[in-house]
Amino acid sequence: MNETLRTMWRRRSVRKYREEALPDEDLTLILEAARRAPTGSNRQNWRMVVVRDPDLRQRTAEACNGQMWMAQAPVILCMVVLPGEGKVNGAIVLDHAVLAATSLGYGTCWIGAYDASKVRSVLGVPADHTIVNLVPVGVPAEEPRARGRKSPSELFSDGQFSVSLDYDPVDLPADASE
């Protein structure tokens, strides 16, 4: 199995982080992966707030419905799209960052539970911009197990919505879980 697929299969939602800094070189690679992500018509109508200051991370975690564990991570990414832009392009960009972080051995977790007005206030996001999601990034202090997935026939349709598409799921080879 190739490295990209291994990374996708290995990604987990991590909610506990070690107190270790994220080296600038690794953060640059994560941000560069996001910058290279595709967007509709290559408009790139997004902005990512990179939260590194400990106090700001605490306040951001509080604005995310009190999910204080987020502040353990040395970096929190906040994906924002510009006025008139849908959230899809922002989600694609953020997913590139998440997969890059995973490939470098870091843990992440998609955060969709937040108070947008509080996050705006803490991070200075203009009122006409849309917050897509937030993602803490750091060295995992836990190794969450893979969570169950629905069967292919519950998720895919073959040509018509009412026609299920089924196949045998592909597992990650035993040597890839390292």
FENQUIKA-V527330 format. One record per residue. N is the residue number from 1. SS is DSSP state (helix for helix, strand for strand, loop for the rest). OMEGA is omega in degrees with one decimal (NA if undefined). BURIAL is 1 if it has 9 or more other ideal C-beta (glycine too) atoms within 8 Angstrom, else 0. Layout:
((N;SS;OMEGA;BURIAL) (N;SS;OMEGA;BURIAL))
This chain:
((1;loop;-177.1;0) (2;loop;-173.9;0) (3;helix;179.2;0) (4;helix;179.4;0) (5;helix;176.2;0) (6;helix;179.9;1) (7;helix;179.8;1) (8;helix;-179.0;0) (9;helix;-177.2;1) (10;helix;-174.7;1) (11;loop;178.4;1) (12;loop;172.6;1) (13;strand;-177.6;0) (14;loop;-178.8;1) (15;loop;175.4;0) (16;loop;-175.9;0) (17;strand;174.4;1) (18;loop;177.1;0) (19;loop;178.8;0) (20;loop;178.2;0) (21;loop;173.7;0) (22;loop;-178.9;1) (23;loop;-179.7;0) (24;helix;-178.8;0) (25;helix;179.8;0) (26;helix;177.5;1) (27;helix;178.1;1) (28;helix;179.0;0) (29;helix;179.0;1) (30;helix;-180.0;1) (31;helix;178.9;1) (32;helix;175.2;1) (33;helix;177.6;1) (34;helix;-178.3;1) (35;helix;-178.0;0) (36;loop;-178.5;0) (37;loop;177.8;1) (38;loop;171.5;0) (39;loop;-179.5;1) (40;helix;-179.0;0) (41;helix;-179.3;0) (42;helix;-177.6;0) (43;loop;179.1;0) (44;loop;-178.8;0) (45;loop;-178.6;1) (46;strand;176.3;1) (47;strand;179.0;0) (48;strand;176.0;1) (49;strand;-179.7;1) (50;strand;-173.7;0) (51;strand;-178.4;1) (52;loop;-178.5;0) (53;loop;-176.9;0) (54;helix;179.5;0) (55;helix;179.0;0) (56;helix;175.9;1) (57;helix;178.2;1) (58;helix;-179.0;1) (59;helix;177.2;1) (60;helix;178.6;1) (61;helix;177.6;1) (62;helix;178.4;1) (63;helix;177.2;1) (64;loop;177.2;1) (65;loop;175.5;0) (66;loop;178.3;0) (67;loop;-170.6;1) (68;helix;177.5;0) (69;helix;179.9;1) (70;helix;-175.4;1) (71;helix;175.4;1) (72;helix;-178.9;1) (73;loop;-178.8;1) (74;loop;-179.5;1) (75;strand;169.0;1) (76;strand;176.8;1) (77;strand;176.0;1) (78;strand;-177.5;1) (79;strand;-177.7;1) (80;strand;173.5;1) (81;strand;-176.9;1) (82;loop;-178.0;1) (83;loop;177.4;0) (84;loop;-178.6;0) (85;loop;175.6;1) (86;loop;-177.8;0) (87;helix;-173.7;1) (88;helix;-179.3;0) (89;helix;177.9;1) (90;helix;179.1;1) (91;helix;177.8;1) (92;helix;179.6;1) (93;helix;-178.1;1) (94;helix;178.1;1) (95;helix;175.2;1) (96;helix;178.3;1) (97;helix;-179.9;1) (98;helix;-179.9;1) (99;helix;176.1;1) (100;helix;178.8;1) (101;helix;178.5;1) (102;helix;-178.7;1) (103;helix;179.6;0) (104;loop;177.1;1) (105;loop;-179.6;0) (106;loop;175.9;1) (107;strand;178.7;1) (108;strand;173.6;1) (109;strand;177.1;1) (110;strand;178.4;1) (111;strand;177.3;1) (112;loop;179.5;0) (113;loop;-179.8;0) (114;loop;174.5;1) (115;loop;-173.3;0) (116;helix;-178.6;0) (117;helix;177.9;0) (118;helix;178.3;1) (119;helix;177.6;1) (120;helix;-178.0;1) (121;helix;-177.7;0) (122;helix;-173.0;1) (123;helix;177.9;1) (124;loop;180.0;0) (125;loop;179.9;1) (126;loop;-176.1;0) (127;loop;-177.5;0) (128;loop;176.4;0) (129;loop;-177.5;1) (130;strand;175.0;1) (131;strand;-177.9;1) (132;strand;179.7;1) (133;strand;172.9;1) (134;strand;-179.1;1) (135;strand;169.7;1) (136;strand;-179.9;1) (137;strand;177.8;1) (138;strand;178.0;1) (139;loop;-176.9;1) (140;strand;173.2;1) (141;loop;178.1;0) (142;loop;175.3;0) (143;loop;-178.4;0) (144;loop;175.8;1) (145;loop;174.5;0) (146;loop;178.7;0) (147;loop;-178.9;0) (148;loop;177.9;0) (149;loop;175.4;0) (150;loop;178.2;0) (151;loop;177.8;0) (152;helix;-177.0;1) (153;helix;176.9;0) (154;helix;-173.8;0) (155;helix;-174.1;0) (156;loop;175.6;0) (157;strand;-176.5;1) (158;loop;176.4;0) (159;loop;178.3;0) (160;loop;-176.3;0) (161;loop;-175.0;0) (162;loop;-178.7;0) (163;loop;-178.2;0) (164;strand;174.2;0) (165;loop;-178.1;1) (166;loop;175.2;0) (167;loop;177.3;0) (168;loop;-180.0;0) (169;loop;180.0;0) (170;loop;178.3;0) (171;loop;175.0;0) (172;loop;178.4;1) (173;loop;-175.7;0) (174;helix;-178.0;0) (175;helix;-176.3;0) (176;helix;-177.0;1) (177;helix;-178.5;0) (178;loop;NA;0))
